[in-house]
Amino acid sequence: MASIKVSDLKFSYNRSVVLNKLSFSLKEGKSLSIIGPIGSGKTTLLHILNNEYKYTGEVKVDGKLEVIYSDFILNRKTVKSELNFYKKLNKEDLKVLDEYFNISLLLNKSIDKLSLSDKTLIKVLSVSVTKPDYIALDNILNNLVYKTKIILLNYLMEQGITLINVTSNMEDLLFTDYTLCLYKKIIAVYGKTMEVIKNEKVLKRIGFNLPFIYDLSIQLKLYGLIKKETVNEEKLVNEIWK
């Protein structure tokens, strides 16, 4: 399985430093969220991981990485031809996609007639069938309606594809094992997602609110209504109604 290691990474554009002395590693099979203010270098980091920019330092991506940027385009006129763009699908591929997404209902549709959610889904699926080790999404996961998002995340996990997700939605952090926060050219905080979320002072100083369920559980704990913080909505409700 794949792993990622970044050591003393520095990247400059037009003599201006964009990323400075970044070092982190991601264990094999562990998913990652990347957050940070606008202009903090999140998309730039994806370009570097994808070996598109020159840099100093060391970047090692052990395995196949596919990146889908926010300005992605679709290459064909119909869903079926788009899904076949990177790899011609066989019956088994279509069967799996149909089990998760009822893809047979979309196959003959025109790309122009699709919603943004469906266009995003088709783009991710067309890449996923090539079986990369990693799929990196550049702030597009929230294009999907919630139900489709959850199904897609389960699909990627069961296909053995590790997610790297650049996001501005703090709720999305709860879908990944690790979180990396960029701020003023450096890594402000990095670690297991729950450990990062608990670093409330740093996140709020940078301008991020905590995920809603976790923030609510903190408030309820302060009032003695629950005993422990949680990110699980069902557990929170059960604790309140004990």
C-alpha positions as CSV (number, residue, x, y, z in Angstrom):
1,M,0.0,0.0,0.0
2,A,1.0,3.6,-0.5
3,S,2.5,6.2,1.8
4,I,3.5,9.8,1.6
5,K,6.5,11.6,3.1
6,V,7.3,15.3,2.8
7,S,10.5,16.7,4.2
8,D,11.7,20.3,4.4
9,L,9.5,21.3,1.4
10,K,9.9,24.8,0.1
11,F,8.1,26.3,-3.0
12,S,8.4,29.8,-4.3
13,Y,6.6,31.6,-7.2
14,N,8.0,34.7,-8.8
15,R,10.5,34.9,-5.9
16,S,7.8,34.9,-3.3
17,V,7.7,32.0,-0.9
18,V,4.4,30.1,-1.0
19,L,5.3,27.1,1.2
20,N,8.2,27.0,3.6
21,K,9.8,24.1,5.4
22,L,6.8,21.7,5.3
23,S,7.5,18.3,6.8
24,F,4.9,15.6,7.4
25,S,4.3,11.9,6.7
26,L,1.1,10.0,6.1
27,K,1.0,6.3,6.9
28,E,-0.2,3.8,4.3
29,G,-4.0,3.7,3.9
30,K,-4.6,6.8,6.1
31,S,-6.8,9.5,4.6
32,L,-6.0,13.2,4.9
33,S,-7.8,16.5,5.0
34,I,-6.0,19.7,4.1
35,I,-7.4,23.0,5.4
36,G,-6.2,26.6,5.6
37,P,-7.2,30.1,4.7
38,I,-7.5,31.3,1.1
39,G,-4.1,31.6,-0.4
40,S,-2.4,29.4,2.2
41,G,-1.1,27.0,-0.5
42,K,-3.5,24.0,-0.3
43,T,-3.9,23.6,-4.0
44,T,-0.2,24.3,-4.6
45,L,0.6,21.4,-2.2
46,L,-1.6,19.1,-4.4
47,H,0.3,20.2,-7.5
48,I,3.5,19.4,-5.8
49,L,2.3,16.0,-4.6
50,N,1.3,15.4,-8.2
51,N,4.8,16.3,-9.4
52,E,3.7,19.3,-11.4
53,Y,5.8,22.0,-9.8
54,K,9.5,22.3,-9.1
55,Y,10.5,22.6,-5.4
56,T,13.3,22.1,-2.9
57,G,13.2,19.5,-0.3
58,E,11.9,15.9,-0.5
59,V,8.5,14.7,-1.6
60,K,7.8,11.0,-1.8
61,V,4.5,9.5,-2.9
62,D,4.6,5.8,-2.8
63,G,1.9,4.7,-5.2
64,K,-0.4,6.2,-7.9
65,L,-1.9,9.6,-7.1
66,E,-4.7,11.2,-9.1
67,V,-5.8,14.8,-8.5
68,I,-9.1,16.3,-9.4
69,Y,-8.9,20.1,-9.2
70,S,-11.8,22.5,-8.6
71,D,-11.7,23.6,-12.3
72,F,-12.0,20.0,-13.6
73,I,-13.5,19.5,-17.0
74,L,-15.5,16.6,-18.5
75,N,-14.1,15.2,-21.7
76,R,-17.1,13.5,-23.4
77,K,-20.7,14.3,-24.3
78,T,-22.4,11.4,-22.4
79,V,-22.0,9.8,-19.0
80,K,-21.1,6.4,-20.5
81,S,-18.4,7.8,-22.7
82,E,-17.0,9.9,-19.9
83,L,-16.8,6.9,-17.6
84,N,-14.9,5.1,-20.3
85,F,-12.5,8.0,-20.9
86,Y,-9.6,6.8,-18.7
87,K,-10.4,3.1,-18.7
88,K,-12.9,1.1,-20.8
89,L,-15.3,-0.3,-18.2
90,N,-16.1,-4.0,-18.2
91,K,-19.3,-5.6,-16.9
92,E,-17.9,-6.0,-13.4
93,D,-16.9,-2.3,-13.2
94,L,-20.4,-1.3,-14.2
95,K,-22.0,-3.8,-11.8
96,V,-20.0,-2.3,-8.9
97,L,-20.9,1.3,-9.9
98,D,-24.5,0.3,-10.2
99,E,-24.6,-1.3,-6.8
100,Y,-23.4,1.9,-5.2
101,F,-24.8,4.7,-7.4
102,N,-27.5,3.2,-9.7
103,I,-25.2,4.3,-12.5
104,S,-27.3,2.6,-15.1
105,L,-29.9,5.4,-14.7
106,L,-27.3,8.0,-15.8
107,L,-25.3,6.2,-18.5
108,N,-27.1,7.5,-21.5
109,K,-27.6,11.1,-20.1
110,S,-25.9,14.0,-21.7
111,I,-23.2,15.6,-19.6
112,D,-24.8,19.0,-20.3
113,K,-28.0,17.9,-18.6
114,L,-26.3,16.8,-15.3
115,S,-26.3,18.8,-12.1
116,L,-23.0,19.9,-10.6
117,S,-23.3,17.1,-8.0
118,D,-23.7,14.5,-10.8
119,K,-20.9,16.0,-12.9
120,T,-18.6,15.9,-9.9
121,L,-19.5,12.3,-9.1
122,I,-18.9,11.1,-12.7
123,K,-15.5,12.9,-12.8
124,V,-14.4,11.1,-9.6
125,L,-15.8,7.8,-10.7
126,S,-14.1,8.0,-14.1
127,V,-10.8,8.4,-12.3
128,S,-11.5,5.9,-9.6
129,V,-12.0,3.0,-12.0
130,T,-8.3,3.3,-12.9
131,K,-7.6,2.1,-9.3
132,P,-5.2,4.7,-8.1
133,D,-3.8,4.4,-4.6
134,Y,-4.8,8.0,-3.8
135,I,-7.5,10.4,-5.1
136,A,-7.0,14.0,-4.1
137,L,-10.0,16.3,-4.4
138,D,-9.4,20.0,-4.5
139,N,-12.4,21.4,-2.6
140,I,-15.0,19.6,-4.7
141,L,-16.4,17.1,-2.2
142,N,-19.1,19.6,-1.2
143,N,-20.4,19.8,-4.8
144,L,-22.1,16.5,-3.9
145,V,-25.4,16.2,-2.2
146,Y,-24.9,14.7,1.3
147,K,-26.2,11.2,0.6
148,T,-24.0,10.9,-2.5
149,K,-21.0,12.1,-0.6
150,I,-21.3,9.4,2.0
151,I,-21.8,6.7,-0.6
152,L,-18.8,7.9,-2.5
153,L,-16.6,7.9,0.6
154,N,-17.7,4.3,1.4
155,Y,-17.0,3.3,-2.2
156,L,-13.5,4.7,-2.3
157,M,-12.7,3.1,1.0
158,E,-14.0,-0.3,-0.1
159,Q,-12.0,0.0,-3.4
160,G,-8.8,0.6,-1.4
161,I,-8.5,4.2,-2.6
162,T,-7.2,6.6,0.0
163,L,-8.8,10.1,0.1
164,I,-6.8,13.3,0.3
165,N,-9.4,16.1,0.6
166,V,-8.7,19.8,0.4
167,T,-11.7,21.4,2.0
168,S,-13.2,24.6,3.5
169,N,-15.9,22.6,5.3
170,M,-14.9,21.7,8.8
171,E,-17.5,18.9,8.9
172,D,-15.6,17.1,6.2
173,L,-12.6,16.7,8.5
174,L,-14.6,14.0,10.3
175,F,-14.3,11.7,7.2
176,T,-10.5,11.5,7.3
177,D,-7.9,10.0,9.7
178,Y,-5.5,13.0,9.6
179,T,-5.8,16.7,9.2
180,L,-3.1,19.2,8.0
181,C,-3.7,22.9,8.5
182,L,-1.6,25.4,6.5
183,Y,-1.2,29.0,7.7
184,K,1.2,31.7,6.6
185,K,3.3,29.4,4.4
186,I,3.9,26.7,7.1
187,I,2.0,23.9,8.8
188,A,0.1,25.4,11.7
189,V,-1.1,22.0,13.1
190,Y,-1.0,18.4,11.8
191,G,-2.0,15.1,13.3
192,K,-4.9,12.7,13.8
193,T,-8.1,14.6,13.0
194,M,-9.6,14.4,16.5
195,E,-6.4,15.7,18.0
196,V,-6.4,18.6,15.5
197,I,-10.1,19.4,16.2
198,K,-9.4,19.5,19.9
199,N,-6.7,22.2,19.2
200,E,-9.6,24.7,19.4
201,K,-7.5,27.8,20.2
202,V,-5.2,27.4,17.1
203,L,-8.1,26.7,14.7
204,K,-10.2,29.6,15.9
205,R,-7.2,32.0,15.8
206,I,-6.7,31.0,12.1
207,G,-10.4,31.6,11.5
208,F,-12.0,28.1,11.6
209,N,-15.0,27.0,13.6
210,L,-15.2,23.6,15.1
211,P,-17.4,20.9,13.4
212,F,-20.9,21.6,14.5
213,I,-21.6,18.4,16.4
214,Y,-18.3,18.5,18.3
215,D,-18.8,22.2,19.2
216,L,-22.4,21.5,20.3
217,S,-21.2,18.6,22.5
218,I,-18.6,20.9,24.2
219,Q,-21.4,23.4,25.1
220,L,-23.7,20.6,26.4
221,K,-20.8,19.2,28.5
222,L,-20.3,22.7,30.0
223,Y,-23.9,22.7,31.1
224,G,-23.6,19.2,32.5
225,L,-26.0,17.6,30.0
226,I,-23.5,15.1,28.7
227,K,-20.3,13.6,30.1
228,K,-18.0,13.6,27.1
229,E,-17.5,15.4,23.8
230,T,-18.4,13.6,20.6
231,V,-18.4,14.0,16.9
232,N,-21.1,11.3,16.5
233,E,-24.6,12.8,16.2
234,E,-26.4,9.5,17.2
235,K,-24.2,9.2,20.3
236,L,-24.9,12.8,21.2
237,V,-28.7,12.4,20.9
238,N,-28.6,9.1,22.9
239,E,-26.5,10.7,25.6
240,I,-28.9,13.7,26.0
241,W,-32.0,11.4,26.2
242,K,-30.6,8.9,28.8
